[in-house]
Amino acid sequence: MENPDKTRLKSATLRRARGGSGRVKLDEVAELAGVSTATVSRAFNEPEKVSEAVRDRVMEAANALNWIPNAAGRALASSRTHIAGAIIPTLDNEIFAHQISGMQSVFAEHGFTLFLGCSNYDPAEGLKQVQAMLARGVEALAIVGENHPQELFDALRSRKVPYVVTYSYRQGSPHPSIGFDNGAAFREIVEHLLSLGHRRFAAIFQPEANNDRVKARLDGMRSALAKSNLAVATGDLCIGTSTMEFGAESFRLLMNRAADLRPTAIVCGNDNIALGALSAAAEMGLSAPMDFSITGFDDLTISSRLMPHLTTMKVDNQEIGVRAAKSLLSVINGDVTSPISVELKAQLKVRVSTGPLQRQ
């Protein structure tokens, strides 16, 4: 245990150094850790440039003195804020949580704080969130999808803030993208169902307004069907909220008709909707794949747990976050002049919710 007289002496010394303000100063942390003030700054701002032993000493000293770096002071002194931002459409979907987790892990390793904003699928709100982050000095930004006001991209470019678009990848995009080809993923889903003999298709999707990913998914589905001279009839396309409730309601609407008029394959815009449809099927005494086949998208954790296990597309959402953060850091560190686009492949997970067409 430390000598009480020594403790009182240290406290008195600290009070004099602070000039009676009661606030611990940077040089006090440096003195206690036995390093320079520059090393203390590096330990917090660029931890990869400081040895683990020195970093541990600095952190122990800071904790002992209850010292936290002043972000505004750091920014003024270095013209750096070490803040990155991410705008996601909703907090109600685990896929975006995985992206943020991936980004957070990478940025934290490099001494960055990650700010999070939510647009609620409203482009105006997304723009407002970006403007607020720019006002706080974010050094880089990730946004979901391309469907944003041009004013948003203009603001980022005029301030030379590097950005990436996540969950979307397409040839010819003017934006650096970290994601997958949504259209190609749904073409593959439909081709799988066609290979099983299905010809009567229905679809249950979330709205495509202000959502370029959903639009691409619908386009992919339609183009795959068109190659076989097929289409989803207007009455067999249900558009609504991305909820299990809407999935269940739509399924009842589609299947509450004579057996020979029912769709045999139902393509859903995501797993949430598909799981709702499967719950309604159980209530109606129908089951997949005997009475119909159904697909989702996202591969939520629950999708491979509930029976029947859902055929869906798996996307490595955490990897999207990791790649996005690394791409942005490469610009911040001066390794490249602009973020490099990365295409990830969605993987079709064939499970028991799809099967060969049952002859009626």
N, C-alpha and C positions, 0 to 999 in steps of 0.2 A: 504493500500500500504506500502511496506517495506521502512524504512528510508533509503534515498540515502547514508548517511554516513556509515550505517550498511552494505549496499550492497558493497560499495567500500572497507570496511574493510575485508569483506568476500573474495572479489576478490584478495586483496593483500595477505591474508592468504593462499589462494589456490595457488597463484603463488609461494610463498615461499616453500610450501609443495612439489610442483612439481619440485623444483630446476630449475625453468625457462624453463622446457620442454614444458609447455602448455598442458600437458596431465593429466587428472584427475586420481588419484590413488584410489585403493580399500579402503584404510583407510579413505579417505575423504568422500566416500559414507557412510561408517560405522559411522563416526562421525556425519554427517548430519542426518542420520536416527536414531541415538541413539542406535546402536547395535554394536556387535563385528564384526570383519572382517569375522570370520567363519560363522556368521549368514548371512552376505551378500552373501557369496559363496553358502551356502545352499539354499538361496532364488532363486538363478539362476540355480543351478545344481540339487537340490533335493527339489523342491518347496513343495512337499507333506509333508515334514518334518518341515515346518515352518507354523505358524499360519497365517491365512488370513490377520489379522491386521498388523502383522510384515512384511509380504510379501508386502503389500501395501505401508508401510512406506519405505521399501528398494527401491521399484520401483519408488516411487515419488522422492526419493533422487537421484537415478540414472538418472532419466529423467531431474531433475533440473540441474544436473551437466553435462548432455550430456555424461554420462559414459556408455560404452558397455564392457562387459567382454571380455577379450582377450582369444580366444579359444585355441591358442597354449599354452599360459601360464597356463590355466586351465588344459590342458592335461598333461603338464610336472609336474605340482604340484600334481596331483591326479592320474596319469596314466589312466585317463578317458577323453574321448573326448565328450561324450554325443551326438554322431552323429550316426544315423542309415541310412541305404541305401535301396533303392528299384530300381530294374531294371524291366522295362516293355517293351513289344515288340513295341508299337507304341503310339504316342500321338493323333492319329486320331480316337480313339474309346472311347466313354464315359464310357464304362465299367471299363477301367483301371483308369480313373479319379475318379470314385467312390471308387475304392480300395485305391488309394492314399489319398483320403479325409479321409477315415476311419483310415488309419495308422497315418496320420498327427494329427488327433484329439487326439489319444491316446498318441502318443509320445510327443506332445506338453504339455500335462498334466503332464508329467514326466520330463520335462526339456530337451528333446531331439530335435535336429534339424534333419530333414529328407532330405537326399540328393536323387535326382532322376536322373536315367539314362535311356536311350532308346536304345534298341538293333536293332530296325528296322528288327526284325526276322532274324538277322544275328548272329549266335553263336560266331563268332570271335569278333564281335563288343561287344557282351554281355560280353565276357571274358575281353576285354579291359576296359570296364566300371567298372567291378568288381575290376580289378587290380588297377584302379585309385582310387576307393573308399577305398580299403585296404590301399593304400599309405597315405590316409588322415585320417586313423585311425577309420573307422566305427566300431562300437561295435556290430552290428548285421545287417543282410541283408535279404531282401525278393526278390525272383526271380520268374518270371512267368514260370511255366512248368518245366519239367525234361530234355528237349532236349538241354543240354548244354555240352561243352567239359568236360571231366573228370578232366582236368587241373583246371577248375574253382572250382569244389567241393574239389579237393585236396588242393587248395590254402586256401579255407575257413577252412578246417579241420586242416591244419598244423598251422594256426594262431589261432586256437580255437575260431573262430568267428561264433557264432550261426547263422543259416540261416533256412528259411522255403521256400518251393515251394508253390506257390499259383495257383489257378484255376485248380488244378489237384489233384485227390485223387484216389489211387488204392491200393488194397491189395498187400502187398509184396514189396512196394516201399522202396528203401534204404534211402529215403529222408523224413524228417518231412514235412508233407503236410497240407495245409489249403485250402480246395477246395471241389470239387464234382467229382463224377464218370461220366466222359464225355461219356463213352460207354453206361452206364446204362441209361443216359438221352436220348440218341438217340434210344435206344431199346424201350423206352417208347413212343417216338414220333411215331415210325413205328408201334408199336402195336396199337396205337390210330387210325392210318390211316387204318390198316388192319381191325380193328373192324367196320369201316365204309363201308367195302366192297371193298376197292381198291386193285387192283392186278397189275396194270401197273404203275411201279414206275420210276421216274427219280430223279436225284440229282444234285444240283449245290453247289459246295464247294470251299473254299479257298485251296491253296496248303497244302499238308501234310508234305512236306519237311521242316525240322527244326521246326516242330510244332506237338508235341506229343498229344496235345488236339484234333487237327483235325483228326489225325490218329485214335485216340480212338473213335471219333464220327463216322467216316466211318466204323470202325470195328463193332461198335454197331448197325449201320443201317444194315450192311450186315448180321450180325448174326441173327437179328430179322427177316429179310426177308427169310433167309435160313430155319428157323424153319417152314415156310409155303411153302417151296420148290420154293421160288421166288428169283430173283436177279435183280440188275440194270444192264441192258445191257451196253456194253462199249460205245456205241453211245449215251446213255442216261445219262452218267456221265460227267458233265462239271466241269473242274477244272480251276480256274483262280483267278484273284485278288479279294480281299474282298471289292468290291464296288457295288453300285447300278447299275453302267453302265454295269459291267460284268453280274449281275443278269438279267438285261433287255436283253442284247445280247444273253445270254444262253436261256432265255425263248423263244425268237423269234425262235431260232434254234430248240428247242424241239417241239414247237407247230406249226411250219410251215410245216405241213404234214396232211394227211387225218385224219379226226376225229377219225376213229377206230384204228389209229396207234399212236395217241397221248398218253402220260402218263396221267393218271387221278390223280396221286398224285406226288407232287414235294417236296422233302426234301431239305432244304437249310441249309448250314453250319452256317449261322447267319442271323440276321434280316436285315442287310444292303442288302445282296444279295436278300432276299425274297421281300423286298420293291421295289427293282429295277425290279424284275420279275413282280410284281403286276402293276407297272407303264407301262410296255410293254404290259401286258394283256389288259389294258384299251385302249391302242393305237390299238390293234388288234381286239377290239370288243368282248373280252372274259372276263368273270368275275368268281371269286371264291365266293361261292363253286359250282355254277351251272355247269361250264365247267371243272373245275379242283379243287383240294384241294392243299393247299400249307402251309408249316410250316417254321418257322425261329428258331432262338435261341438267347437269351440275354434279350429279353423283353425291348428293347430300349423305351424311353419315347414316341416316335412318333408311335410306333407299335400299341398302343391301341387308337390312335387318328385318324389315317387315315382310310378311308373305302376302302375295308373291313378290319375290325380289325383283326390283324394277330394272328393266333394260334402259340404259341412260348413257349419256356422254360424260366422261370424267375430264375435268380440267384441273390442272395443278395450280390452284389459286395462290397458294403460298409462294410457289416458284415465280408466278407473275410479279408478286410484290418484291421478292428478292432481286429479280432481274431489273425491275423498274428502278429500285434504289441504286443498284450498281451502275446502271446506265446513267443516271443523273449524277452520281458521284464522279464518274469518269469525266464529265464536263466540268464540274466544280473544281476538280483537281488539275484541270488543264491537260488531261490525257487526250481528249478529242474536243472538237469544236462544237459538236451537237450530239445529242443522244442517238445511239444506234438502235434501230428497230430490231426486234426479236420476235420470230413467229414460233409459238408453241403449238403442238399438235394435240387436239382433243382426242380422247381414246374412247371408242365405242365399247361399252361394257354390256355384253349380251347376257341377259339373265332370263328367268322363267316367265316374265310378263309378256314376252313375245314368243310366238310359235307358229308353225305352219297353219295355213288356212284350213279350217275344219269345214268339210263339205256339208252343205245343209240340204 
